[in-house]
Amino acid sequence: MEIIKERNGNDLVLKLQGRLDTTTAPELEQELKNSLPGVQALTIDMEGLEYISSAGLRVVLFAQKTMNRQGSMVVRGAGPMIMEVFDITGFSDILNIQ
């Protein structure tokens, strides 16, 4: 998985490409832990994401819980397969998906 980070003041965009699974989820979690302090608006761009596993969902939930305390989070660009996972797991009810 590749993570492309764009920071503009208190706004952070993380563009994810590839697969977010057991192998790559720790990388995203570490990136979030390092990058989220001071961020008020987080956008996770999943347009290039091909697959998400339960480990990936856990990291997305971690990001959402963190941003609930300090600002807002948006998920954008999720393709049909990712949206199906969000719908089945109920994540589509708790995430702001655009």
N, C-alpha and C positions, 0 to 999 in steps of 0.2 A: 504494500500500500504506500502511496505517496500522499504527504500532507503539504499543501501549499498554504502558507500563512500570510495574510494581509492585515496589517494593523493600521488603523487611522484614529489616533487619539484614544478614546475609550471604546471604540468599535473594533471588533476582531472578526475576520472571516477566515474559516478553515475550509479549504477545498479538499475533499477526500477523493482519491482515485485508486481503483483496484478493489481489494477485498478487505473488509473489516471483520476479522475472525480472531480465533484464539491466539494466533501467532502475532497479529498486528495490533490488537486491542491495547496491549500494554504501552505500545508506542504512542497511540493517541491519548491514552490516559495521562502519560507523562507530559506530553505536549500541553494538554489542558491544565494540569497542575502548575506548570511553569508559566503559562500564558494568561490564565484567567484573573490573577490579582489585578485589580484596577479596571477590569473590563466591565462595561455597563450594557453592551449590546453584542451578543455572540450570534453569528450566523454560521451554521454548518451546511456547506454546499455539498450535496451528495450526487450531483449530476454525473460525476465520473465513477461513482461507486457501483460495483457490479454485484456485490454480495454482502450481507450482514448476518453475523451469527449471534447467538445469545451473549457471547462475550462482548461483542460490539454493542448490542443493546444495553448492556450494563454500563458501558462507558458513556453512551448517549444519555442514559438516565442520570449518571453522575454529573454530567455537564448541566442537565436541566435543573437538578436539585441545587447545584452551586449557583446557577444564574437566577433561580427563584429568589435567592437571598440578596443578590447584588445588582440585578438588572433584568434583562430579557434575553430569550433565545429563540431563534427561528431556524427551522430546517427547511432548506429549499432544494429543488432539483431532484428529489427522490423519484427514481424510475418505478415502473410497474411492479417489478419484483421486490424492491425495497418497500414500497407502499403496501404490498400484500403482507409482508412480515409485520409492518406496523399495524395493519388492520387486525390480523390474527392475534397479535399479542396485546392489543389494546393501547399501544403506544400512540396511535392516531388520535386517541382521546386526550392524551396528556401533553402532546407536543404541539407547538404552533408550526404547522406544516404549510408551506406556500408553494 
